[in-house]
Amino acid sequence: MWGGQGGPRLGGWRRILNELEEHAKKRGVRDIHLETNASLIEAISLYRSAGYKEVAPFNSEPYAHHWFEKRIKT
């Protein structure tokens, strides 16, 4: 997910993340993997508070500093 100025406010990003998780769950996805840059403090906080756990890097994205994973409950 990426949002610039004028993006969702007041929990909008959390709602979008929840919708993405529901979309994945309906399609049989069991694990979601996310990455983000160290400067995106709000994204890091959102992912952690939504139950994502920091994991070892799973790709070589040059601008990623944090990698996250969450098992989707079925």
FENUR-V655375 format. One record per residue. N is the residue number from 1. RES is the residue in one small letter. BURIAL is # if it has 16 or more other ideal C-beta (glycine too) atoms within 10 Angstrom, else .. D_LAST is the distance of its C-alpha to the last C-alpha in whole Angstrom. Layout:
# FENUR-V655375
n=N res=RES burial=BURIAL d_last=D_LAST
n=N res=RES burial=BURIAL d_last=D_LAST
This chain:
# FENUR-V655375
n=1 res=m burial=. d_last=23
n=2 res=w burial=. d_last=27
n=3 res=g burial=. d_last=29
n=4 res=g burial=. d_last=32
n=5 res=q burial=. d_last=35
n=6 res=g burial=. d_last=34
n=7 res=g burial=. d_last=30
n=8 res=p burial=. d_last=28
n=9 res=r burial=. d_last=29
n=10 res=l burial=. d_last=28
n=11 res=g burial=. d_last=24
n=12 res=g burial=. d_last=24
n=13 res=w burial=# d_last=22
n=14 res=r burial=. d_last=20
n=15 res=r burial=. d_last=19
n=16 res=i burial=. d_last=19
n=17 res=l burial=# d_last=17
n=18 res=n burial=. d_last=14
n=19 res=e burial=. d_last=15
n=20 res=l burial=. d_last=14
n=21 res=e burial=# d_last=11
n=22 res=e burial=. d_last=10
n=23 res=h burial=. d_last=12
n=24 res=a burial=. d_last=11
n=25 res=k burial=. d_last=7
n=26 res=k burial=. d_last=9
n=27 res=r burial=. d_last=11
n=28 res=g burial=. d_last=8
n=29 res=v burial=. d_last=9
n=30 res=r burial=. d_last=8
n=31 res=d burial=. d_last=11
n=32 res=i burial=# d_last=13
n=33 res=h burial=. d_last=17
n=34 res=l burial=# d_last=19
n=35 res=e burial=# d_last=23
n=36 res=t burial=# d_last=26
n=37 res=n burial=. d_last=29
n=38 res=a burial=. d_last=31
n=39 res=s burial=. d_last=33
n=40 res=l burial=. d_last=30
n=41 res=i burial=. d_last=29
n=42 res=e burial=. d_last=27
n=43 res=a burial=# d_last=25
n=44 res=i burial=# d_last=25
n=45 res=s burial=. d_last=24
n=46 res=l burial=# d_last=22
n=47 res=y burial=# d_last=19
n=48 res=r burial=. d_last=20
n=49 res=s burial=. d_last=20
n=50 res=a burial=# d_last=16
n=51 res=g burial=. d_last=15
n=52 res=y burial=# d_last=16
n=53 res=k burial=. d_last=18
n=54 res=e burial=. d_last=21
n=55 res=v burial=. d_last=22
n=56 res=a burial=. d_last=24
n=57 res=p burial=. d_last=25
n=58 res=f burial=. d_last=24
n=59 res=n burial=. d_last=26
n=60 res=s burial=. d_last=30
n=61 res=e burial=. d_last=30
n=62 res=p burial=. d_last=33
n=63 res=y burial=. d_last=32
n=64 res=a burial=. d_last=29
n=65 res=h burial=. d_last=29
n=66 res=h burial=# d_last=26
n=67 res=w burial=# d_last=23
n=68 res=f burial=# d_last=19
n=69 res=e burial=. d_last=16
n=70 res=k burial=# d_last=12
n=71 res=r burial=. d_last=9
n=72 res=i burial=. d_last=6
n=73 res=k burial=. d_last=4
n=74 res=t burial=. d_last=0
